[in-house]
Amino acid sequence: MKEADLRTQILNDVKEYMNLQEAKAALNSGDYIPYASRVYDEEEVTNLVDAALEFWLTSGRYTKEFESKLAEYLNVKYCSFVNSGSSANLLGFMALTSPLLGERGVRPGDEMITVAAGFPTTVTPAIQYGVVPVFIDVTIPQYNLDISMLENALSERTKVVMAAHTLGNPFDLKAVKKFCDVHNLWLIEDNCDALGSVYELNGEKKFTGAIGDIGTSSFYPPHHMTTGEGGAVYTNNPLLHKIIRSMRDWGRDCSCASGEDNRCGHRFDGQFGELPEGYDHKYVYSHFGYNLKATDLQAAIGTAQLKKLPSFVARRQSNFKRLYDKLHDLEDKLILPEKCPDSCPSWFGFLMTCREGVERGKVVSYIENHGVQTRMLFAGNLTRHPCFDEMRKSGEGFRIVGDLSNTDRIMRDSFWVGVYPGMTDEKLDYMAMIIREAVNC
Ligand SMILES: Cc1ncc(COP(=O)(O)O)c(C=O)c1O
């Protein structure tokens, strides 16, 4: 049999195998309701096997396709696929430290306005680089940064605002963008939990992540779409894109793709730094970079997932609405989530806060004991974690502006359940029933 025919046969066999698996999974779906799960079919696995047969292993044709399709979906100019959402945040932040940005470059001792109610790796890169995170409180029930605190948080050293759109709910981009524009600050949108969320700015509907200077995504399995491990950094700024690519790919100056040589035709005739003239451009380093690339195996899954993304987003939105409609009369026990004005969130989860007299510990135990998985809002208040012990003791390395009373309340009283696209109406109704029982018992 010819190679091409053999390949087609293998891929057809994979399709058949996957159809059997799907039928089996439907029969055995059970009663347990996770907060999130991967939703995929034979297309993802066929692509994965296709990439495995090519055995390119690093970034290649699937990566190129995935980056360009994701950029097209988000309506951004440039997109870089990386190996996690945390790497995307690291790269997004570190890009701002590039010497190519001159005066606007971020330097150790500068400040970054952010929140403590969220995921640690939104803040970690700043701390590791020696930039001071300045924490402001969030509002409940939007769970996003309290814009009334922005001016108070500003100092002569403020260079960046970096925050996540919490569980898919966009933060007030109009106010935050204006604040950044007025004070000449960078804006990084951690879009890891909000892929597909839309925000209307100046009469134009845009995807979150595409409004600030840089946006980041995570494709870890519970997220809006998955590549296993994986993430992305996107921007409309060509200089930031150049820096992002350089830092993602070892810090090199050259922009040849993996395995490519001498695309520019000047591999051996440039002069850089104090290197001898003609030194191989492939090994010239303009940044202190990393290797944060993902593989074509991951991108192959991503290209199939991306086709399903609009339907995933729609299902998340209708699941959220169904849950909301079933729970809205519990407002005296639970504070229910509220979307940001001018936005259409692509919800990651359904976040609730227990009112006084309702004990979160008991509520969550009841819900979990009845087969529904729950989650906290990640770190709750990041500044209270052991990783902050030394900084808390010394009082150096971070600032808190105002108090973080809502952040502390979220740490104590909030929890969330899932709305992922694999959830059926029956499961959502069961979940609503269990939450109702939990707060009433
Ligand atoms: C807001 C936010 N940012 C960043 C990340 C990190 O993504 P990853 O797990 O892909 O590193 C997460 C993880 O869930 C997240 O929720």
PDBQT file of the ligand as one rigid body, heavy atoms in Angstrom, charges set to zero:
ROOT
HETATM    1  C1  LIG A 501      -6.817  34.039  34.922  1.00  0.00    +0.000 C 
HETATM    2  C2  LIG A 501      -5.780  32.969  34.643  1.00  0.00    +0.000 A 
HETATM    3  N1  LIG A 501      -4.594  33.347  34.169  1.00  0.00    +0.000 NA
HETATM    4  C3  LIG A 501      -3.640  32.435  33.906  1.00  0.00    +0.000 A 
HETATM    5  C4  LIG A 501      -3.849  31.084  34.082  1.00  0.00    +0.000 A 
HETATM    6  C5  LIG A 501      -2.750  30.121  33.800  1.00  0.00    +0.000 C 
HETATM    7  O1  LIG A 501      -3.009  29.260  32.719  1.00  0.00    +0.000 OA
HETATM    8  P1  LIG A 501      -2.220  27.874  32.586  1.00  0.00    +0.000 P 
HETATM    9  O2  LIG A 501      -2.845  26.924  33.546  1.00  0.00    +0.000 OA
HETATM   10  O3  LIG A 501      -2.440  27.450  31.161  1.00  0.00    +0.000 OA
HETATM   11  O4  LIG A 501      -0.806  28.125  32.895  1.00  0.00    +0.000 OA
HETATM   12  C6  LIG A 501      -5.078  30.655  34.585  1.00  0.00    +0.000 A 
HETATM   13  C7  LIG A 501      -5.309  29.228  34.799  1.00  0.00    +0.000 C 
HETATM   14  O5  LIG A 501      -6.371  28.705  34.869  1.00  0.00    +0.000 OA
HETATM   15  C8  LIG A 501      -6.077  31.626  34.871  1.00  0.00    +0.000 A 
HETATM   16  O6  LIG A 501      -7.259  31.268  35.365  1.00  0.00    +0.000 OA
ENDROOT
TORSDOF 0
